[in-house]
Amino acid sequence: MKFFLYISFFAALILAISGFIIKGERPATGELCIGLGICCLFFLWMPAFIYHRWKNKKVEDYMLNKENILKMRNYTDNNKL
């Protein structure tokens, strides 16, 4: 998954940068390359990145419930100067 994320990110980045370079000679093709690069970033890379970062996490650890509020209060009370 990490390899896929690296490859897809750099491919989308290269596609967008080449679109800016090509835009001077052929504006329609350059804008198409820029658009495809940005679409790949948002519709392919970003969901894969979010899935990769959250796949083995417990959502309950990040939710603000009564138990977690008490943990935070105890932590701040114990670490005061």
SEKOLLO-212619 format. One line per 8 residues: number of its first residue (from 1); their letters; for each residue x, y, z of C-alpha. Coordinates in nm, 4 decimals. Example, Ala and Ser with C-alpha at 12.3 -4.5 7.8 and 13.67 -1.06 7.14 Angstrom:
BEGIN
1) AS) 1.2300,-0.4500,0.7800 ~ 1.3670,-0.1060,0.7140
This chain:
BEGIN
1) MKFFLYIS) 0.0000,0.0000,0.0000 ~ 0.2849,0.2372,0.0822 ~ 0.4432,0.1698,-0.2559 ~ 0.1123,0.2411,-0.4325 ~ 0.0750,0.5689,-0.2436 ~ 0.4243,0.6842,-0.3382 ~ 0.3862,0.5895,-0.7037 ~ 0.0374,0.7401,-0.7438
9) FFAALILA) 0.1357,1.0651,-0.5683 ~ 0.4437,1.1206,-0.7812 ~ 0.2595,1.0200,-1.0998 ~ -0.0164,1.2733,-1.0317 ~ 0.2395,1.5387,-0.9422 ~ 0.4409,1.4756,-1.2584 ~ 0.1225,1.4812,-1.4654 ~ 0.0187,1.8187,-1.3218
17) ISGFIIKG) 0.3662,1.9716,-1.3604 ~ 0.3963,1.8476,-1.7177 ~ 0.0560,2.0023,-1.7842 ~ 0.1904,2.3417,-1.6774 ~ 0.4903,2.2949,-1.9056 ~ 0.2791,2.1806,-2.2025 ~ 0.0207,2.4567,-2.1476 ~ 0.2403,2.7122,-2.3268
25) ERPATGEL) 0.2516,2.5129,-2.6513 ~ -0.0850,2.3339,-2.6478 ~ -0.3282,2.4926,-2.3983 ~ -0.6046,2.2304,-2.4288 ~ -0.3695,1.9372,-2.3701 ~ -0.1946,2.1174,-2.0850 ~ -0.5206,2.1909,-1.9066 ~ -0.6296,1.8293,-1.9539
33) CIGLGICC) -0.3044,1.7044,-1.7951 ~ -0.3413,1.9446,-1.5025 ~ -0.7017,1.8392,-1.4493 ~ -0.6204,1.4691,-1.4640 ~ -0.3345,1.5146,-1.2187 ~ -0.5561,1.6974,-0.9692 ~ -0.8399,1.4454,-1.0127 ~ -0.5984,1.1584,-0.9488
41) LFFLWMPA) -0.4837,1.3278,-0.6299 ~ -0.8338,1.3840,-0.4954 ~ -1.0206,1.0764,-0.6169 ~ -0.7462,0.8117,-0.6109 ~ -0.4623,0.9115,-0.3802 ~ -0.6509,1.0861,-0.0973 ~ -0.8988,0.8016,-0.0220 ~ -0.6171,0.5455,-0.0400
49) FIYHRWKN) -0.4044,0.7585,0.1939 ~ -0.6887,0.8005,0.4444 ~ -0.7611,0.4282,0.4382 ~ -0.3925,0.3461,0.4856 ~ -0.3583,0.5768,0.7871 ~ -0.6813,0.4639,0.9620 ~ -0.7014,0.0913,0.8833 ~ -0.5880,-0.0452,1.2244
57) KKVEDYML) -0.7065,0.2366,1.4497 ~ -0.9902,0.2363,1.6988 ~ -1.2280,0.5221,1.6303 ~ -1.3408,0.5167,1.9954 ~ -0.9960,0.6387,2.1022 ~ -1.0490,0.9617,1.9097 ~ -1.4105,1.0252,2.0082 ~ -1.4842,1.2748,2.2819
65) NKENILKM) -1.6874,1.0818,2.5375 ~ -1.7086,1.1007,2.9152 ~ -1.4295,0.8474,2.9731 ~ -1.1851,1.0287,2.7437 ~ -1.2694,1.3665,2.8983 ~ -1.1824,1.2276,3.2406 ~ -0.8534,1.0889,3.1045 ~ -0.7634,1.4299,2.9603
73) RNYTDNNK) -0.8481,1.6077,3.2851 ~ -0.6413,1.3638,3.4890 ~ -0.3511,1.4003,3.2483 ~ -0.3560,1.7819,3.2613 ~ -0.3975,1.7853,3.6394 ~ -0.0975,1.5562,3.6869 ~ 0.1273,1.7551,3.4518 ~ 0.0687,2.1045,3.5930
81) L) 0.3698,2.2865,3.7307
